[in-house]
């Protein structure tokens, strides 16, 4: 019985919930909607308006919906409508809420400015119904207007300024200058009296032809196209001009041609209307328009503005040789086996792989700061008749690319430069050239000892007082002499440090043994593989106090190394003991 009672209560509760959601709630929502509609000045659904017109002081304006979000101007002449403006205007009317009803049955509409209204707005709807809204004077206190629906006698008031209804043909007319998708453009032509320009796209690469032939900067070209795409007609001048000459359009002063998808669009620009813009014409339209001066400036850009500012595009795997010439010295580096690099001149030695990779990365990232001259008629004015420095790459396809550097700019921050086979002079930041032109010391491999870490299994360190012998058994290192101690990381750390030991300079010619401190060295280190085969030997001599450097010797060559590079070498028994 208790279960039946609980079930009955649950059924009643469920019934109440369902009644609320399916009866009460819809009724509440319907009442809210009814109240909102009652507050509206002119209840209408924007999407159901198919036509509207404005009649006031100027020419009548009429627009008709072609399809969803697409409006056409029908009066005073047929033209494409500004759909955004049309729908915003309808929405503004739809959102108007009446502040109050001023007079239900007025005898004299003239006192409200409604006998000869400021504006009549006539609407036609999908259901064939029509309605007209009259807009009269501002209220004496300002900020409100008098309104009246033509189908009803009442005069209403709503908060709205009269200026928001002062619309012209220009407001409702499509002001798109050229309609295109930037990604579909395949060719751009700028036809002008001086320096005509053609940009042609193949795949993703733009090529420039005209007064110079070079690769285009795709970002600069995209910015150029977007500037055109977002430009708007600022004024409609003449629908059917008697002549084009008076506008400077026969012939035009400048012409833009955009080719895409087997069609093209043309913009012709003529004379300047002082303080307003330039007269123009789109395609073969008779209509004369006005465009802003900024667009004319965009279309008047020099060829150099479109040049690709990447200094050099390349794949690292395709480079066979690098040459850096400066200060009457040429450093030549060639690719070896297994992606190694070797310096061939001025000395023969291994190159530092990380430095070469860093140099190539800096070259790939380098950007031209500014193009100075398209053709170099006076190379001496830029210091390029006798370049101070040059940087060359030899590639697998047998081509050679060379960068020549001349004088510094007046502020000392830029360097004038020129590339192989190009007449163009440009500038690049001095900090870029500083990164590219490394010294022989920077480029060479500065490692003193050469061995494989894994092959070392015995290390002997000898000081004037002690001899320490480390041995490796499997992965574990231990000290064998002067006493047996298991070490934790010292063996591996020591081998790793010695393999990375670099010199700061080479001592040439070598110092005499009695001056170098090598006759009584501070310590020596020997590394062995297979217990007996010596793979490296380092002797540490004189300490140069001011520079904090040691003189070291290996393979009959003397070097200077930073003291801190040797600080981690254990030279006392305490250093081997675990803490």
WOKA-V6059 format. One record per helix or strand. SS is the DSSP state (H for helix, E for strand). FROM is the first residue (numbers start at 1). LEN is the number of residues. If there is no record, write none. Layout:
[[SS & FROM & LEN] [SS & FROM & LEN]]
//
This chain:
[[H & 2 & 38] [E & 40 & 1] [H & 46 & 3] [E & 49 & 7] [E & 61 & 7] [E & 70 & 6] [E & 79 & 3] [H & 83 & 12] [E & 97 & 7] [H & 109 & 4] [E & 119 & 7] [E & 130 & 9] [E & 144 & 6] [E & 155 & 5] [H & 162 & 4] [H & 169 & 4] [E & 173 & 1] [E & 176 & 1] [H & 182 & 3] [E & 185 & 8] [E & 197 & 6] [E & 205 & 6] [E & 214 & 3] [H & 218 & 12] [E & 232 & 7] [H & 245 & 3] [E & 249 & 1] [E & 252 & 1] [E & 254 & 7] [E & 263 & 11] [E & 277 & 6] [E & 288 & 4] [H & 293 & 7] [H & 303 & 4] [E & 307 & 1] [E & 310 & 1] [H & 316 & 3] [E & 319 & 8] [E & 329 & 7] [H & 337 & 3] [E & 341 & 5] [E & 349 & 3] [H & 353 & 13] [E & 367 & 1] [E & 370 & 4] [H & 379 & 4] [E & 389 & 7] [E & 400 & 9] [E & 414 & 6] [E & 425 & 5] [H & 430 & 7] [H & 440 & 4] [E & 444 & 1] [E & 447 & 1] [H & 453 & 3] [E & 458 & 6] [E & 467 & 7] [E & 476 & 6] [E & 485 & 2] [H & 490 & 10] [E & 502 & 1] [E & 505 & 2] [H & 513 & 4] [E & 523 & 7] [E & 533 & 12] [E & 549 & 6] [E & 557 & 6] [H & 563 & 4] [H & 573 & 4]]
//
